[in-house]
């Protein structure tokens, strides 16, 4: 017997209320009826007001909790025009020439048509380090003069904002979202090879090239990109707009700077996860760890495939 049937069966067993009629008692007057009606309507109004008040309190608490997700400083004196001019100078004068043309310059200097894997990886290490140093020097001469390296500190953070917890959750979310976006991309543009042929060629140089690749992809590159796109750009944007808008805008710039149409969606998702981990934890250590572990996973997949 179902719960509903059991309830009906029990209710039918209850005795009906006795209808007692007193000939000496007069029927309720119109005044008392109106009074009862007034009390009834008042109680309904009070109940509705209470429910509406509770609903508004729940909505306001949800808005406050979403607003309090980010603990980034919003009182920084960041000029938005100077921020974008600094980013434009970095991307077009440092990032694109060094990241996309640096190896060609090295090949011309060495008078070689093709670099061997060991030369490639250590040239990349030198180029990425040079790009980081030049960007930090650029910030010193820009109007946005704040100590960006202090964003890697964890000592002054709230106890509830554990960067290690943010890193673990971030890696899990990142892998799940990248997997989903890969499925969507395969449906829209067709499947493609997971391995990067250039990276696979570099890793074919033996233990020396593997060590150099680990330094580049798991240390220098994550440190550089987290410093630029989260430590500088996201921090400045979060002081002039809502944190979620700042995460989206910085993720678009992060994805577009890789100049890869096929990987744009995945890179955007990666940027959102890294940006959210930075906003919640308040330190660049969390997105740096997520970025490093993700790149390490790519290296392992490329090596073992």
C-alpha positions as CSV (number, residue, x, y, z in Angstrom):
1,X,0.0,0.0,0.0
2,X,1.4,3.4,-1.0
3,X,1.8,6.2,1.5
4,X,-1.0,8.2,-0.2
5,X,-3.4,5.3,-0.1
6,X,-2.6,4.6,3.5
7,X,-3.2,8.2,4.4
8,X,-6.7,8.2,2.8
9,X,-7.6,4.9,4.5
10,X,-6.7,6.3,7.9
11,X,-8.6,9.5,7.4
12,X,-11.7,7.5,6.5
13,X,-11.5,5.7,9.9
14,X,-11.6,8.9,11.9
15,X,-15.0,9.7,13.3
16,X,-16.8,12.6,11.7
17,X,-17.3,15.7,14.0
18,X,-20.6,15.8,15.7
19,X,-23.0,18.5,14.6
20,X,-24.5,20.0,17.7
21,X,-27.3,22.5,17.3
22,X,-28.4,24.6,20.2
23,X,-31.8,26.2,19.8
24,X,-31.0,28.7,22.6
25,X,-27.8,30.0,21.0
26,X,-28.3,32.6,18.4
27,X,-26.3,32.3,15.1
28,X,-23.1,34.3,14.9
29,X,-23.8,38.0,14.2
30,X,-22.6,39.8,11.1
31,X,-20.2,41.9,13.3
32,X,-18.5,38.8,14.7
33,X,-18.4,37.3,11.2
34,X,-16.7,40.5,9.9
35,X,-14.3,40.4,12.8
36,X,-13.4,36.8,12.1
37,X,-13.0,37.6,8.4
38,X,-10.7,40.6,9.3
39,X,-8.6,38.4,11.6
40,X,-8.3,35.7,8.9
41,X,-7.3,38.2,6.2
42,X,-4.8,39.8,8.6
43,X,-3.2,36.5,9.3
44,X,-3.0,35.7,5.6
45,X,-1.4,39.1,5.0
46,X,1.1,38.6,7.8
47,X,2.0,35.1,6.5
48,X,2.5,36.4,3.0
49,X,4.7,39.3,4.3
50,X,6.7,36.8,6.3
51,X,7.2,34.5,3.3
52,X,8.1,37.5,1.1
53,X,10.6,38.8,3.7
54,X,12.2,35.3,4.0
55,X,12.5,35.1,0.2
56,X,14.1,38.5,-0.1
57,X,16.5,37.6,2.7
58,X,17.5,34.4,1.0
59,X,18.0,36.2,-2.3
60,X,20.1,38.9,-0.6
61,X,22.2,36.3,1.2
62,X,22.8,34.4,-2.0
63,X,23.9,37.7,-3.7
64,X,26.2,38.5,-0.8
65,X,27.8,35.1,-0.9
66,X,28.4,35.3,-4.6
67,X,29.7,38.8,-4.2
68,X,32.0,37.7,-1.4
69,X,33.4,34.9,-3.5
70,X,36.4,37.1,-4.5
71,X,38.7,38.6,-1.9
72,X,40.8,40.5,-4.4
73,X,41.4,44.2,-3.4
74,X,39.0,46.6,-5.1
75,X,40.6,49.8,-3.8
76,X,43.7,49.6,-6.0
77,X,44.5,52.8,-8.0
78,X,44.6,51.1,-11.4
79,X,44.0,53.3,-14.4
80,X,42.0,51.2,-17.0
81,X,43.5,53.0,-19.9
82,X,47.1,52.5,-18.7
83,X,46.2,48.8,-18.0
84,X,45.1,48.2,-21.6
85,X,48.0,50.1,-23.1
86,X,50.5,48.1,-21.0
87,X,48.8,44.8,-22.1
88,X,48.9,45.9,-25.7
89,X,52.5,46.8,-25.5
90,X,53.4,43.5,-23.9
91,X,51.4,41.3,-26.3
92,X,52.5,43.0,-29.6
93,X,56.0,44.1,-28.6
94,X,57.1,41.2,-26.3
95,X,54.9,38.2,-26.3
96,X,54.3,37.7,-30.0
97,X,57.8,38.5,-31.2
98,X,59.5,36.3,-28.5
99,X,57.0,33.4,-28.2
100,X,56.3,33.0,-31.9
101,X,59.4,34.3,-33.5
102,X,62.1,33.6,-30.9
103,X,63.2,30.2,-32.2
104,X,63.5,31.5,-35.7
105,X,65.9,34.2,-34.5
106,X,67.9,31.6,-32.6
107,X,68.1,29.5,-35.7
108,X,69.4,32.5,-37.8
109,X,71.9,33.4,-35.1
110,X,73.2,29.8,-35.1
111,X,73.0,29.6,-38.9
112,X,70.9,26.5,-38.8
113,X,67.8,25.6,-40.8
114,X,66.4,23.4,-38.0
115,X,67.3,23.3,-34.3
116,X,67.8,20.0,-32.5
117,X,65.5,19.2,-29.6
118,X,67.9,20.2,-26.9
119,X,68.7,23.5,-28.5
120,X,65.0,24.2,-29.0
121,X,64.0,23.5,-25.4
122,X,66.8,25.5,-23.8
123,X,66.2,28.3,-26.2
124,X,62.5,28.3,-25.1
125,X,63.7,28.4,-21.5
126,X,65.8,31.5,-22.2
127,X,63.1,33.2,-24.3
128,X,60.4,32.7,-21.6
129,X,62.7,33.9,-18.9
130,X,63.6,37.0,-20.9
131,X,59.9,37.7,-21.6
132,X,59.1,37.5,-17.8
133,X,62.0,39.8,-16.9
134,X,61.0,42.3,-19.6
135,X,57.4,42.3,-18.5
136,X,58.3,42.9,-14.8
137,X,60.6,45.8,-16.0
138,X,57.7,47.1,-18.0
139,X,55.4,47.3,-14.9
140,X,58.0,49.3,-13.1
141,X,57.7,52.1,-15.7
142,X,54.0,51.9,-16.1
143,X,51.4,53.9,-14.1
144,X,50.1,50.7,-12.4
145,X,52.9,50.6,-9.9
146,X,52.1,47.8,-7.4
147,X,54.2,44.9,-6.2
148,X,52.8,42.1,-8.4
149,X,55.1,39.5,-6.9
150,X,53.4,40.0,-3.5
151,X,50.4,38.3,-5.0
152,X,52.2,35.0,-4.5
153,X,52.2,35.4,-0.7
154,X,49.9,33.2,1.4
155,X,50.7,34.2,5.0
156,X,48.1,37.1,5.2
157,X,45.2,35.2,3.7
158,X,42.0,34.2,5.7
159,X,42.1,30.8,7.2
160,X,39.0,29.7,5.3
161,X,40.7,30.5,1.9
162,X,43.0,27.6,1.7
163,X,45.1,27.8,-1.5
164,X,45.7,24.1,-1.4
165,X,42.0,23.3,-1.4
166,X,41.5,25.8,-4.2
167,X,44.2,24.1,-6.2
168,X,42.8,20.6,-5.8
169,X,39.3,21.6,-6.7
170,X,40.6,23.7,-9.6
171,X,42.5,20.8,-11.1
172,X,39.3,18.6,-10.9
173,X,37.1,21.2,-12.4
174,X,39.6,22.0,-15.1
175,X,40.0,18.4,-16.2
176,X,36.3,17.9,-16.3
177,X,35.6,21.1,-18.2
178,X,38.4,20.5,-20.7
179,X,37.1,17.0,-21.4
180,X,33.6,18.4,-22.0
181,X,34.8,21.2,-24.3
182,X,37.0,18.6,-26.2
183,X,33.8,16.6,-26.9
184,X,32.0,19.7,-28.1
185,X,34.9,20.7,-30.3
186,X,35.1,17.3,-31.8
187,X,31.4,17.4,-32.6
188,X,31.6,20.9,-34.2
189,X,35.0,20.8,-36.1
190,X,35.8,17.1,-36.0
191,X,38.4,15.2,-34.0
192,X,42.0,16.2,-34.0
193,X,45.3,14.8,-32.7
194,X,45.7,15.3,-29.0
195,X,49.5,15.5,-29.2
196,X,51.4,18.7,-30.1
197,X,53.8,17.6,-32.9
198,X,56.3,20.3,-32.0
199,X,56.3,19.3,-28.3
200,X,56.6,15.7,-29.2
201,X,59.6,16.5,-31.4
202,X,61.2,18.4,-28.5
203,X,60.6,15.6,-26.0
204,X,62.3,13.1,-28.4
205,X,65.7,14.5,-27.5
206,X,66.2,12.3,-24.4
207,X,66.3,13.0,-20.7
208,X,68.0,16.4,-21.2
209,X,65.1,17.7,-23.4
210,X,62.5,16.2,-21.0
211,X,64.1,18.1,-18.1
212,X,64.3,21.3,-20.0
213,X,60.7,20.9,-21.1
214,X,59.6,20.3,-17.5
215,X,61.3,23.6,-16.5
216,X,59.7,25.5,-19.3
217,X,56.1,24.2,-19.2
218,X,55.7,23.5,-15.5
219,X,57.6,26.4,-13.9
220,X,58.6,29.3,-16.2
221,X,55.6,29.4,-18.4
222,X,52.9,29.1,-15.7
223,X,54.8,31.7,-13.6
224,X,54.9,34.1,-16.6
225,X,51.3,33.7,-17.6
226,X,49.9,33.8,-14.1
227,X,51.9,37.0,-13.4
228,X,50.6,38.7,-16.6
229,X,47.0,37.5,-17.0
230,X,45.9,37.0,-13.4
231,X,48.4,38.9,-11.3
232,X,48.4,42.1,-13.4
233,X,45.4,42.1,-15.8
234,X,42.8,40.4,-13.6
235,X,43.8,42.3,-10.5
236,X,43.5,45.7,-12.3
237,X,40.2,44.8,-13.9
238,X,38.7,43.5,-10.6
239,X,39.3,47.0,-9.2
240,X,37.2,48.7,-11.9
241,X,34.4,46.1,-12.5
242,X,32.7,43.1,-11.0
243,X,35.1,40.2,-10.3
244,X,33.1,37.8,-12.5
245,X,33.3,40.2,-15.4
246,X,37.0,40.7,-14.8
247,X,37.5,36.9,-14.9
248,X,35.7,36.6,-18.3
249,X,37.6,39.5,-19.9
250,X,41.0,38.4,-18.7
251,X,40.2,34.8,-19.9
252,X,39.3,36.1,-23.4
253,X,42.6,38.0,-23.5
254,X,44.5,35.0,-22.2
255,X,42.9,32.7,-24.8
256,X,43.3,35.1,-27.7
257,X,47.0,35.7,-26.9
258,X,47.8,32.1,-27.8
259,X,46.7,32.8,-31.4
260,X,45.0,29.4,-31.8
261,X,41.5,29.3,-33.2
262,X,41.1,25.5,-32.5
263,X,42.1,25.8,-28.9
264,X,40.3,29.1,-28.1
265,X,37.4,27.5,-26.2
266,X,39.6,25.2,-24.1
267,X,42.0,28.0,-23.3
268,X,39.1,30.3,-22.3
269,X,37.8,27.6,-19.9
270,X,41.3,27.2,-18.5
271,X,41.5,30.9,-18.0
272,X,38.1,31.0,-16.2
273,X,39.1,28.2,-13.8
274,X,42.5,29.9,-13.1
275,X,40.9,33.3,-12.6
276,X,38.2,31.9,-10.2
277,X,40.9,30.1,-8.1
278,X,42.8,33.4,-7.9
279,X,39.8,35.4,-6.9
280,X,38.7,32.9,-4.2
281,X,42.1,32.1,-2.7
282,X,43.6,35.6,-3.0
283,X,47.0,34.3,-4.0
284,X,48.6,33.4,-7.3
285,X,50.0,30.2,-5.8
286,X,46.7,28.4,-6.5
287,X,46.4,29.2,-10.2
288,X,50.2,28.6,-10.6
289,X,49.8,25.1,-9.1
290,X,46.8,24.3,-11.3
291,X,48.5,25.6,-14.4
292,X,51.7,23.6,-13.6
293,X,49.9,20.4,-12.9
294,X,47.8,20.7,-16.1
295,X,50.9,21.3,-18.2
296,X,52.6,18.4,-16.5
297,X,49.7,16.2,-17.4
298,X,50.1,17.3,-21.1
299,X,53.8,16.4,-21.0
300,X,53.0,13.0,-19.6
301,X,50.3,12.3,-22.2
302,X,52.7,13.4,-25.0
303,X,55.5,11.3,-23.6
304,X,53.5,8.1,-23.2
305,X,51.5,8.3,-26.4
